[in-house]
Amino acid sequence: HQEAGGFGGEGDYSVVYARYPSADGSVDDELLASFISMEPVDFPTPGRYTLAAVADLNGDGVMEVMVRERFWEAGGMQIFSLIDGRLTRVAGGGCAI
C-alpha cells in the first residue's frame, strides 16, 4: 500500500510473508520482510519489498526464495533457503547512492 504519486504517507507498508500449510488445514504465517512508515515522507518509494523469484539457485533440488527490496536511491535482494522446514535468510546485499 502506498500513497498516490509515489510519496510515502503515514501507515504505508510493504510486507512479504511465507505461508506454511499443514495437513490438518491450519496455516502458519511467517514475516520475511517488512517496511512500515510511521510518518509521512517527502521522497518517492519510501520502502518496498516484492517477491523477485523462486528458483533453485544452488542446484540442490530445493527452491530458494528471492525478495527484492527497494528504497529511495537504494535497492537489494534477500535470499531465503528452506532449512528444517522454514525459510531462513542465507544471503543478501544491495547498493545505494
C-alpha positions in Angstrom: 0.0 0.0 0.0 1.4 3.5 -0.9 0.0 7.0 -1.3 -0.7 8.2 -4.8 2.2 9.9 -6.5 4.8 7.6 -5.0 5.4 9.7 -1.9 5.1 8.0 1.5 2.2 8.6 3.8 1.8 7.7 7.4 0.8 4.0 7.7 2.1 3.0 4.2 3.5 -0.5 4.3 5.1 -3.3 2.3 5.4 -6.9 3.6 6.3 -10.4 2.4 5.0 -13.4 4.2 5.7 -17.1 3.8 2.8 -19.5 4.4 3.3 -23.0 5.8 0.0 -25.0 5.4 -0.4 -28.2 7.4 -2.2 -31.4 6.6 -4.8 -30.6 9.3 -5.8 -27.4 7.4 -4.0 -25.0 9.7 -1.7 -22.4 8.3 1.4 -20.8 9.9 2.4 -17.4 8.5 6.0 -16.1 8.9 7.0 -12.5 8.2 10.1 -12.4 5.9 10.4 -8.7 5.2 8.5 -5.6 6.2 8.5 -1.8 6.0 6.0 0.4 7.8 6.1 4.2 7.5 5.4 5.7 10.9 5.1 9.2 9.4 4.8 10.9 6.0 8.0 11.3 4.0 8.8 13.8 1.2 10.6 11.4 -1.2 9.3 8.6 -3.5 9.1 4.9 -2.8 10.0 5.0 1.0 10.2 1.3 1.1 9.0 -1.7 -0.9 9.5 -5.4 -0.7 8.4 -7.7 -3.6 8.8 -11.4 -4.4 11.5 -11.4 -7.1 11.7 -15.1 -8.0 11.5 -18.7 -6.7 14.3 -20.8 -8.2 16.9 -23.5 -7.4 19.9 -21.2 -7.1 22.4 -23.7 -5.6 21.4 -26.8 -7.6 20.4 -28.9 -4.6 16.9 -29.6 -5.9 15.2 -27.3 -3.4 13.8 -23.9 -4.5 15.2 -20.7 -2.9 13.1 -17.5 -2.5 14.4 -14.1 -3.6 12.9 -11.0 -2.1 13.7 -7.6 -3.8 14.0 -4.5 -1.6 13.7 -1.0 -3.0 14.1 2.2 -1.2 14.7 5.7 -2.4 18.0 5.6 -4.3 18.8 2.1 -3.0 18.0 -1.5 -3.8 18.9 -5.0 -2.9 18.0 -8.7 -2.7 17.5 -11.1 0.1 17.8 -14.9 -0.5 15.9 -17.4 1.7 16.6 -21.2 1.7 14.3 -23.9 3.1 16.2 -25.1 6.2 14.5 -27.5 8.7 11.1 -26.8 7.1 11.4 -23.0 7.4 12.6 -20.2 5.1 15.8 -18.8 6.5 17.7 -15.8 5.2 21.1 -17.1 3.9 22.3 -14.2 1.7 21.6 -10.7 0.7 23.1 -7.4 -0.4 22.4 -4.2 -2.1 23.7 -0.8 -3.2 22.7 2.9 -2.8 23.9 6.3 -3.8 
